[in-house]
Amino acid sequence: MNEQEKSNIHKVALSCPEIEVPKDNPFKNDLLGRQDTVENYTKLLSIVQGPGVISVNATWGDGKTTFMKMLAAHLRLNDFIVTDLNVWDSDHMNNPLNAITSSLTEQLLKSKIIDEQKRETLLKTAVFALRTISMFLPPVINKLLDSGTGLAEKYFKAQEEANKSIHEFRKQLGEIASETSQKQNGHPIIVMIDELDRCRPSYAITFLEIAKHLFNVEHVVFVLAINKNQLEKSICAIYGDNFDSQDYLRRFINRELQLPKPTPECIETLIQHNIDSTELGRFLYRRSNNGKNEAAMVRTHLSPILLDLFSALNISFRRIIQALKNLDLLMAMIEYGDEFFVCGVALALILHTVDVDCYQRFSNGEIDDKILVDEIFDQVGVKRNIITRREGFVLFEALAIVACREIHNCLGSTRTPLQKHYDKTIESEGVERERCKLIIKQANIYMNQHNKYIGYLEAVKQFEFLSPDSRL
């Protein structure tokens, strides 16, 4: 292999890349249509008065981090002082107060709201407050009270000093926040916190207590990006399964917001963007100049399948992107020269993403193509109706038929269970007749053009190499 060939080797990232959010153009790479939501949240934050905590709830993998970055950038463009912190990065430090205070004072220093001396003074006060804040946590209090009169008396004496430290910290922070609000068109300081639900339960609880006791001052507003269900589980891990975690969170969060789900069009844009940036995209580009129009054929057959099936899935965007990363790895590794092998890879990818168990049973020959399609459509949440007349669903069922024939080595005129089912439907006069004719026609095209073979089993071998947890 010469140097030129080495330089052309495609490298595949194992993790999902972070989406770039330019400071001067937050929505440049907004694939999920979040601009309206960001602008609405900016309006909300411009009219609220701290102290307070606002939560932005979404499940893991639904784009909270990118949304928070866009919101922070947009707020800064609208004269807000914003400190944005990924608290998971400081989880190992056991010191959320120091992380928040350092980040906040750095932003204030850059904005020339405070000088270096004020910053150092606030940081020193935070250190003293931190030494006492942990004493307010119920598990600590209960342990001290259960340890005997001496320790309990020591605790109550220390509590007075703790109150003084907290009061001094809040006084200093309040003066700075008031000065900041006056200089920034009356806007509060915004403290944006991401990944709190990923932290150790003890760290997440400490953070919430700190936010309540130390940052509850005028002109300071927290915005927490959370998976509420996961955070509630973290709280119960500390206080017990019978603890009312919802009521506990209500003590801290003043306003709950739900990150809206993107439109189907935005989801398709996200999927298409990731398809184009994978080895599949480069495969299509390379094939476009070979005179056989293979690239157009593959794109025509493969992209609709991935778009329609993944768009219909009730799974996170991160999971979809991870699936497409697997596609990238598979495409980068294969040396098989036939364009239809890509369709076998895509079918294996979709089945593995939707339902690993169903994928394994089908690939092992334990279930047929009709049972497979029934179970996958059930997972996706669609019925055989007008929705499944979309091109991607038709092509998916046609591929399932050809893959089933390959797995069971069907020869000649032997029909698979799904083919037989649709043969009967075609003979009737029902509304599903045309859709079934399309599926059978497309399956025949695959088989006639490629001798009853799409390389599904070869794709499974490659996929299992990348998925040791799901070996057949």
C-alpha positions as CSV (number, residue, x, y, z in Angstrom):
1,M,0.0,0.0,0.0
2,N,1.5,3.3,-1.1
3,E,1.3,6.6,0.8
4,Q,-1.5,7.9,-1.3
5,E,-3.6,4.8,-0.6
6,K,-2.9,5.0,3.1
7,S,-4.0,8.7,3.2
8,N,-7.3,7.7,1.5
9,I,-8.2,5.2,4.2
10,H,-11.4,6.3,6.0
11,K,-11.1,6.5,9.7
12,V,-14.3,5.9,11.7
13,A,-15.0,7.6,15.0
14,L,-16.2,5.2,17.7
15,S,-18.2,7.7,19.7
16,C,-20.8,10.1,18.5
17,P,-19.2,13.4,17.6
18,E,-20.3,16.6,19.3
19,I,-22.2,19.0,17.1
20,E,-20.3,22.3,16.7
21,V,-22.2,25.3,18.0
22,P,-20.5,28.5,16.7
23,K,-20.6,31.4,19.2
24,D,-21.7,33.9,16.5
25,N,-24.2,31.6,14.8
26,P,-25.7,29.1,17.2
27,F,-28.1,27.6,14.7
28,K,-25.6,26.9,11.9
29,N,-25.7,23.1,12.6
30,D,-29.2,22.9,14.0
31,L,-30.5,19.7,12.4
32,L,-33.3,19.2,14.8
33,G,-35.1,22.5,14.4
34,R,-34.4,23.8,17.9
35,Q,-34.2,27.5,16.9
36,D,-37.8,28.4,17.8
37,T,-37.5,26.7,21.2
38,V,-34.2,28.4,22.0
39,E,-35.6,31.8,21.1
40,N,-38.7,31.2,23.2
41,Y,-36.6,30.1,26.2
42,T,-34.5,33.3,25.7
43,K,-37.6,35.4,25.9
44,L,-38.6,33.6,29.1
45,L,-35.3,34.1,30.8
46,S,-35.4,37.8,29.8
47,I,-38.5,38.4,31.8
48,V,-38.0,36.2,34.9
49,Q,-36.4,37.4,38.1
50,G,-34.1,35.3,40.2
51,P,-33.6,33.5,42.4
52,G,-35.0,30.4,40.8
53,V,-34.3,27.1,39.0
54,I,-35.8,26.1,35.6
55,S,-35.4,22.5,34.4
56,V,-35.4,21.4,30.8
57,N,-36.4,17.7,30.7
58,A,-35.7,15.2,28.0
59,T,-34.7,11.6,27.8
60,W,-31.0,10.5,27.4
61,G,-29.8,10.9,23.8
62,D,-32.5,13.4,22.7
63,G,-30.0,16.3,22.2
64,K,-30.1,18.1,25.5
65,T,-26.4,19.0,25.5
66,T,-26.5,20.5,22.0
67,F,-29.6,22.4,22.9
68,M,-28.0,23.8,26.0
69,K,-25.0,24.9,24.0
70,M,-27.2,26.7,21.5
71,L,-29.2,28.3,24.2
72,A,-26.0,29.5,26.0
73,A,-24.6,31.0,22.8
74,H,-27.9,32.7,21.9
75,L,-28.2,34.1,25.4
76,R,-24.7,35.6,25.2
77,L,-25.6,37.2,21.9
78,N,-28.5,38.8,23.7
79,D,-26.4,40.4,26.5
80,F,-26.8,37.7,29.2
81,I,-23.9,36.6,31.4
82,V,-24.0,32.9,31.2
83,T,-21.9,30.2,32.8
84,D,-22.5,26.7,31.3
85,L,-21.1,23.7,33.1
86,N,-21.1,20.0,32.5
87,V,-21.2,18.8,36.1
88,W,-20.4,15.2,35.0
89,D,-16.9,16.5,34.2
90,S,-16.4,17.5,37.8
91,D,-18.2,14.4,39.3
92,H,-14.8,12.9,40.4
93,M,-13.9,16.1,42.4
94,N,-16.7,15.8,45.0
95,N,-16.8,19.6,44.9
96,P,-19.7,21.0,42.8
97,L,-19.5,24.4,44.6
98,N,-16.0,25.0,43.5
99,A,-16.8,24.0,39.9
100,I,-19.8,26.3,39.7
101,T,-18.1,29.3,41.4
102,S,-14.9,29.0,39.4
103,S,-16.8,28.9,36.1
104,L,-19.2,31.7,37.1
105,T,-16.5,34.1,38.4
106,E,-14.4,33.4,35.3
107,Q,-17.3,34.5,33.1
108,L,-17.8,37.6,35.2
109,L,-14.1,38.4,35.0
110,K,-14.1,38.1,31.2
111,S,-17.1,40.4,31.1
112,K,-15.3,42.9,33.3
113,I,-18.2,42.7,35.8
114,I,-15.7,42.0,38.7
115,D,-12.0,42.3,39.1
116,E,-9.5,39.6,40.1
117,Q,-9.7,40.7,43.8
118,K,-13.5,40.2,44.0
119,R,-13.1,36.9,42.3
120,E,-10.6,35.6,44.8
121,T,-12.7,36.9,47.7
122,L,-15.8,35.0,46.5
123,L,-13.8,31.8,45.9
124,K,-12.4,31.9,49.4
125,T,-15.8,32.4,50.9
126,A,-17.1,29.5,48.8
127,V,-14.4,27.2,50.3
128,F,-15.6,28.0,53.9
129,A,-19.2,27.5,52.9
130,L,-18.4,24.2,51.2
131,R,-17.0,22.8,54.5
132,T,-20.3,23.3,56.2
133,I,-22.9,22.7,53.5
134,S,-22.6,18.9,53.6
135,M,-23.8,19.0,57.2
136,F,-27.3,20.0,56.0
137,L,-27.8,16.7,54.1
138,P,-30.3,14.5,55.9
139,P,-28.1,11.3,55.9
140,V,-25.3,13.3,57.7
141,I,-27.7,14.8,60.2
142,N,-29.3,11.4,61.0
143,K,-25.9,9.8,61.5
144,L,-24.8,12.5,63.8
145,L,-27.9,12.5,65.9
146,D,-27.7,8.7,66.2
147,S,-24.1,8.9,67.3
148,G,-24.6,10.2,70.8
149,T,-25.1,13.5,72.6
150,G,-21.6,14.7,72.2
151,L,-21.5,14.6,68.4
152,A,-25.1,16.0,68.1
153,E,-24.1,18.9,70.3
154,K,-21.0,19.5,68.2
155,Y,-23.2,19.5,65.1
156,F,-25.6,22.2,66.5
157,K,-22.7,24.4,67.5
158,A,-21.1,24.0,64.0
159,Q,-24.5,24.8,62.4
160,E,-24.2,28.4,63.6
161,E,-20.9,28.9,61.9
162,A,-22.3,27.2,58.8
163,N,-25.1,29.7,58.7
164,K,-22.6,32.6,58.9
165,S,-20.5,31.2,56.1
166,I,-23.5,30.7,53.9
167,H,-24.9,34.1,54.6
168,E,-21.6,35.8,53.7
169,F,-21.3,33.9,50.4
170,R,-24.8,34.8,49.4
171,K,-24.3,38.4,50.4
172,Q,-21.2,38.7,48.2
173,L,-22.8,36.8,45.3
174,G,-26.0,38.9,45.6
175,E,-24.0,42.1,45.3
176,I,-22.2,40.9,42.2
177,A,-25.5,39.6,40.7
178,S,-27.2,42.9,41.3
179,E,-24.4,44.8,39.7
180,T,-24.4,42.4,36.8
181,S,-28.1,42.8,36.2
182,Q,-27.8,46.6,36.1
183,K,-25.1,46.4,33.5
184,Q,-26.8,43.7,31.4
185,N,-30.2,45.3,30.6
186,G,-31.8,43.9,33.8
187,H,-31.0,40.2,32.8
188,P,-30.3,37.8,35.6
189,I,-27.1,35.7,35.7
190,I,-27.8,32.4,34.0
191,V,-26.1,29.3,35.4
192,M,-26.6,26.4,32.9
193,I,-26.0,22.9,34.2
194,D,-25.9,19.8,32.0
195,E,-25.5,16.1,32.7
196,L,-26.7,16.2,36.3
197,D,-28.6,13.0,35.9
198,R,-25.4,11.2,34.8
199,C,-23.6,12.0,38.0
200,R,-23.2,9.8,41.0
201,P,-26.4,10.0,43.2
202,S,-24.5,11.5,46.1
203,Y,-22.9,14.2,43.9
204,A,-26.2,15.1,42.3
205,I,-27.8,15.5,45.7
206,T,-25.0,17.6,47.0
207,F,-25.3,19.9,43.9
208,L,-29.0,20.4,44.4
209,E,-28.5,21.2,48.1
210,I,-25.7,23.7,47.2
211,A,-28.0,25.4,44.6
212,K,-30.7,25.7,47.2
213,H,-28.6,27.0,50.1
214,L,-25.9,29.0,48.5
215,F,-27.2,30.3,45.1
216,N,-30.7,31.3,46.2
217,V,-30.0,35.0,45.6
218,E,-31.7,37.6,43.5
219,H,-30.7,37.9,39.8
220,V,-29.4,34.4,39.6
221,V,-31.3,31.7,37.7
222,F,-30.3,28.1,37.2
223,V,-31.2,26.2,34.0
224,L,-30.8,22.4,34.5
225,A,-30.9,20.0,31.6
226,I,-32.1,16.7,33.1
227,N,-33.7,13.4,32.5
228,K,-36.2,13.8,35.3
229,N,-36.9,10.1,35.7
230,Q,-33.3,9.2,36.0
231,L,-32.7,12.0,38.5
232,E,-35.6,10.8,40.6
233,K,-33.9,7.3,40.7
234,S,-30.7,8.9,41.8
235,I,-32.5,10.6,44.7
236,C,-34.1,7.4,45.7
237,A,-30.7,5.7,45.7
238,I,-29.7,8.0,48.5
239,Y,-32.8,8.3,50.5
240,G,-34.5,4.9,49.9
241,D,-37.0,3.5,47.4
242,N,-40.0,4.8,49.4
243,F,-38.7,8.4,49.4
244,D,-40.9,10.9,47.5
245,S,-38.3,12.0,45.0
246,Q,-40.9,14.1,43.0
247,D,-41.7,16.1,46.0
248,Y,-38.0,16.5,46.8
249,L,-37.3,17.9,43.3
250,R,-40.2,20.3,43.6
251,R,-38.3,22.0,46.5
252,F,-35.6,23.0,44.1
253,I,-37.2,23.4,40.7
254,N,-39.5,26.4,40.2
255,R,-40.5,25.8,36.6
256,E,-40.4,22.6,34.6
257,L,-40.0,22.8,30.8
258,Q,-40.1,19.8,28.4
259,L,-37.8,19.9,25.4
260,P,-40.1,19.5,22.4
261,K,-39.8,16.6,20.1
262,P,-38.5,17.5,16.6
263,T,-40.7,17.2,13.6
264,P,-40.4,14.1,11.4
265,E,-38.8,16.3,8.7
266,C,-36.1,17.3,11.1
267,I,-35.5,13.7,12.1
268,E,-35.1,12.8,8.5
269,T,-32.7,15.6,8.0
270,L,-30.6,14.3,10.9
271,I,-30.6,10.8,9.6
272,Q,-29.7,11.9,6.0
273,H,-26.9,14.1,7.3
274,N,-25.4,11.2,9.2
275,I,-25.8,8.9,6.2
276,D,-24.0,11.3,4.0
277,S,-21.1,11.7,6.4
278,T,-20.5,7.9,6.8
279,E,-18.5,5.5,4.6
280,L,-21.8,4.9,2.8
281,G,-21.8,8.4,1.6
282,R,-18.2,8.0,0.3
283,F,-19.2,4.6,-1.2
284,L,-21.9,6.3,-3.1
285,Y,-19.6,9.1,-4.3
286,R,-17.0,6.6,-5.5
287,R,-19.6,4.5,-7.3
288,S,-21.1,7.6,-9.1
289,N,-18.3,7.6,-11.7
290,N,-18.2,4.0,-12.7
291,G,-20.7,4.3,-15.5
292,K,-23.2,1.8,-14.1
293,N,-25.2,4.3,-12.0
294,E,-24.8,2.0,-8.9
295,A,-24.6,5.0,-6.6
296,A,-28.1,6.2,-7.7
297,M,-29.4,2.7,-7.3
298,V,-28.1,2.2,-3.8
299,R,-29.2,5.6,-2.6
300,T,-32.7,5.0,-4.2
301,H,-33.0,1.7,-2.3
302,L,-31.1,2.2,0.9
303,S,-31.7,5.7,2.1
304,P,-35.6,5.4,2.2
305,I,-35.3,2.2,4.3
306,L,-33.1,3.9,6.9
307,L,-35.1,7.1,6.8
308,D,-38.6,5.6,7.1
309,L,-37.7,2.9,9.7
310,F,-35.5,5.0,11.9
311,S,-37.9,8.0,11.7
312,A,-40.7,5.8,12.9
313,L,-38.8,4.4,15.8
314,N,-39.4,5.7,19.3
315,I,-35.7,5.7,20.2
316,S,-33.3,8.5,21.0
317,F,-31.4,10.4,18.4
318,R,-28.1,9.2,19.9
319,R,-29.1,5.6,19.5
320,I,-29.9,6.3,15.8
321,I,-26.6,8.0,15.3
322,Q,-24.8,5.1,17.0
323,A,-26.6,2.7,14.6
324,L,-25.4,4.7,11.7
325,K,-21.9,4.7,13.2
326,N,-22.1,0.9,13.1
327,L,-23.1,1.2,9.4
328,D,-20.0,3.4,8.9
329,L,-17.8,0.7,10.4
330,L,-19.4,-2.1,8.4
331,M,-19.0,-0.2,5.2
332,A,-15.4,0.7,5.9
333,M,-14.5,-2.9,6.6
334,I,-16.2,-4.7,3.8
335,E,-14.3,-5.6,0.7
336,Y,-17.2,-7.3,-1.1
337,G,-17.7,-5.6,-4.4
338,D,-21.4,-6.0,-5.0
339,E,-23.6,-3.0,-4.4
340,F,-26.5,-5.1,-3.2
341,F,-24.4,-6.2,-0.2
342,V,-25.0,-2.7,1.2
343,C,-28.7,-3.6,1.4
344,G,-28.0,-6.7,3.4
345,V,-25.9,-4.6,5.8
346,A,-28.7,-2.1,6.1
347,L,-31.3,-4.8,6.9
348,A,-29.1,-6.3,9.6
349,L,-28.5,-2.8,11.0
350,I,-32.1,-2.0,11.2
351,L,-33.1,-5.3,12.8
352,H,-30.3,-5.1,15.4
353,T,-31.3,-1.5,16.3
354,V,-35.0,-2.2,16.6
355,D,-35.0,-5.6,18.3
356,V,-31.8,-7.6,19.0
357,D,-33.7,-10.7,20.0
358,C,-35.8,-10.6,16.8
359,Y,-32.7,-10.0,14.7
360,Q,-31.0,-13.1,16.3
361,R,-33.9,-15.4,15.9
362,F,-34.4,-14.4,12.2
363,S,-30.7,-14.7,11.4
364,N,-30.7,-18.1,13.0
365,G,-33.7,-19.3,11.0
366,E,-35.9,-19.6,14.1
367,I,-38.5,-17.2,12.7
368,D,-39.6,-16.5,9.2
369,D,-40.0,-13.3,7.3
370,K,-43.7,-12.8,8.1
371,I,-43.1,-13.2,11.9
372,L,-40.1,-10.9,11.5
373,V,-42.1,-8.1,9.8
374,D,-45.0,-8.4,12.2
375,E,-42.7,-8.1,15.2
376,I,-40.7,-5.2,13.7
377,F,-43.8,-3.2,12.8
378,D,-45.1,-3.8,16.3
379,Q,-41.8,-2.4,17.7
380,V,-41.9,0.5,15.4
381,G,-45.6,1.1,16.2
382,V,-47.1,1.1,12.8
383,K,-49.8,-1.0,11.1
384,R,-50.0,-2.3,7.5
385,N,-51.8,0.7,6.2
386,I,-51.1,3.8,4.3
387,I,-48.1,4.5,6.5
388,T,-46.4,1.3,5.4
389,R,-46.9,2.2,1.7
390,R,-44.1,4.6,2.1
391,E,-41.2,3.5,0.0
392,G,-38.9,2.6,2.8
393,F,-41.4,0.2,4.4
394,V,-42.0,-1.5,1.0
395,L,-38.3,-1.9,0.4
396,F,-37.8,-3.2,4.0
397,E,-40.4,-6.0,3.5
398,A,-38.9,-6.9,0.1
399,L,-35.5,-7.2,1.6
400,A,-36.9,-9.3,4.4
401,I,-38.3,-11.8,1.8
402,V,-35.0,-12.0,0.0
403,A,-33.0,-12.4,3.2
404,C,-35.4,-15.2,4.4
405,R,-34.9,-17.0,1.1
406,E,-31.1,-16.7,1.6
407,I,-31.2,-17.9,5.2
408,H,-33.4,-21.0,4.3
409,N,-31.8,-21.5,0.9
410,C,-35.1,-21.4,-0.9
411,L,-34.7,-22.6,-4.5
412,G,-36.8,-22.2,-7.6
413,S,-40.5,-21.3,-7.0
414,T,-40.4,-21.9,-3.3
415,R,-42.3,-19.1,-1.5
416,T,-41.6,-17.7,1.9
417,P,-44.4,-17.3,4.4
418,L,-44.5,-13.5,3.8
419,Q,-44.7,-14.1,0.0
420,K,-47.5,-16.6,0.5
421,H,-49.4,-14.1,2.7
422,Y,-49.1,-11.4,0.1
423,D,-50.0,-13.7,-2.7
424,K,-53.4,-14.3,-1.0
425,T,-53.8,-10.6,-0.5
426,I,-53.1,-9.8,-4.1
427,E,-55.8,-12.3,-5.2
428,S,-58.3,-10.3,-3.1
429,E,-59.8,-6.9,-3.8
430,G,-58.9,-5.3,-0.5
431,V,-57.2,-1.9,-0.1
432,E,-53.9,-3.6,0.7
433,R,-53.7,-5.2,-2.7
434,E,-51.5,-2.5,-4.4
435,R,-49.1,-2.3,-1.5
436,C,-48.6,-6.1,-1.5
437,K,-48.1,-6.0,-5.3
438,L,-45.3,-3.4,-4.8
439,I,-43.6,-5.5,-2.2
440,I,-43.6,-8.7,-4.2
441,K,-42.5,-6.9,-7.4
442,Q,-39.6,-5.3,-5.5
443,A,-38.6,-8.6,-4.0
444,N,-38.6,-10.1,-7.5
445,I,-36.4,-7.3,-8.7
446,Y,-33.9,-8.0,-6.0
447,M,-33.8,-11.7,-6.7
448,N,-33.8,-11.4,-10.5
449,Q,-31.0,-8.8,-10.6
450,H,-28.9,-10.5,-8.0
451,N,-29.6,-14.2,-8.2
452,K,-31.7,-14.4,-5.1
453,Y,-28.9,-12.9,-2.9
454,I,-28.3,-9.6,-1.1
455,G,-25.5,-10.8,1.2
456,Y,-27.5,-10.8,4.4
457,L,-25.7,-13.6,6.0
458,E,-22.3,-12.1,5.1
459,A,-23.6,-8.8,6.6
460,V,-24.5,-10.7,9.8
461,K,-21.0,-12.1,10.1
462,Q,-19.5,-8.7,9.9
463,F,-22.1,-7.3,12.3
464,E,-21.5,-10.0,14.9
465,F,-17.8,-9.2,14.7
466,L,-18.7,-5.7,15.8
467,S,-21.3,-6.8,18.3
468,P,-19.8,-9.4,20.6
469,D,-22.7,-9.0,23.1
470,S,-25.1,-10.2,20.5
471,R,-23.4,-13.2,18.9
472,L,-25.5,-15.8,17.3
